[in-house]
């Protein structure tokens, strides 16, 4: 099951409530402000801060 990109309009980072962008491999949602990546499992984003991956500045810049 693929992630529906229309959901990006309504989803927000659970930490800062900011905008999320699709990661470069289309299997995560990225909050550039908090430098967190949330996995997408079976087309459903896992928006739990404790399960997020912390990104380096280089990784965040790659999502632009």
C-alpha positions as CSV (number, residue, x, y, z in Angstrom):
1,X,0.0,0.0,0.0
2,X,1.5,3.4,-1.0
3,X,1.3,6.6,1.0
4,X,-1.3,9.0,-0.2
5,X,0.6,12.3,-0.8
6,X,-2.6,14.3,-0.4
7,X,-2.3,13.6,3.4
8,X,0.8,15.9,3.5
9,X,-1.7,18.8,3.4
10,X,-3.2,17.9,6.7
11,X,-0.5,16.0,8.6
12,X,1.8,17.8,11.0
13,X,4.8,17.0,13.1
14,X,3.6,15.8,16.5
15,X,6.5,17.6,18.2
16,X,6.4,21.2,16.7
17,X,3.1,21.0,14.7
18,X,5.1,22.0,11.6
19,X,5.0,20.9,8.0
20,X,6.2,17.4,7.1
21,X,7.8,16.5,3.7
22,X,8.2,13.2,2.1
23,X,11.7,11.7,2.5
24,X,13.9,11.1,-0.5
25,X,13.1,7.3,-0.6
26,X,9.4,7.9,-0.1
27,X,9.3,5.7,3.0
28,X,9.4,8.4,5.7
29,X,8.0,11.8,6.5
30,X,10.5,14.4,7.6
31,X,10.2,17.4,9.9
32,X,13.1,19.7,8.8
33,X,12.8,21.9,11.9
34,X,13.1,19.1,14.4
35,X,15.3,17.0,12.1
36,X,13.1,13.9,12.7
37,X,12.1,11.2,10.2
38,X,8.9,9.3,10.8
39,X,8.6,5.9,9.1
40,X,5.8,5.0,6.8
41,X,4.6,1.3,7.4
42,X,2.1,-0.2,5.0
43,X,1.2,3.3,3.7
44,X,0.5,4.6,7.3
45,X,2.9,7.1,8.9
46,X,4.0,6.3,12.4
47,X,3.9,9.7,14.0
48,X,5.3,8.8,17.4
49,X,8.2,10.9,18.6
50,X,9.9,8.0,20.4
51,X,9.9,5.9,17.2
52,X,11.3,8.8,15.0
53,X,14.8,8.8,13.7
54,X,17.0,11.8,14.3
55,X,18.6,13.2,11.1
56,X,21.9,15.0,10.6
57,X,21.9,18.4,8.9
58,X,23.1,16.8,5.7
59,X,20.3,14.4,5.6
60,X,17.7,17.1,6.2
61,X,19.3,19.2,3.4
62,X,18.9,16.2,1.1
63,X,15.1,16.4,1.4
64,X,15.0,19.8,-0.2
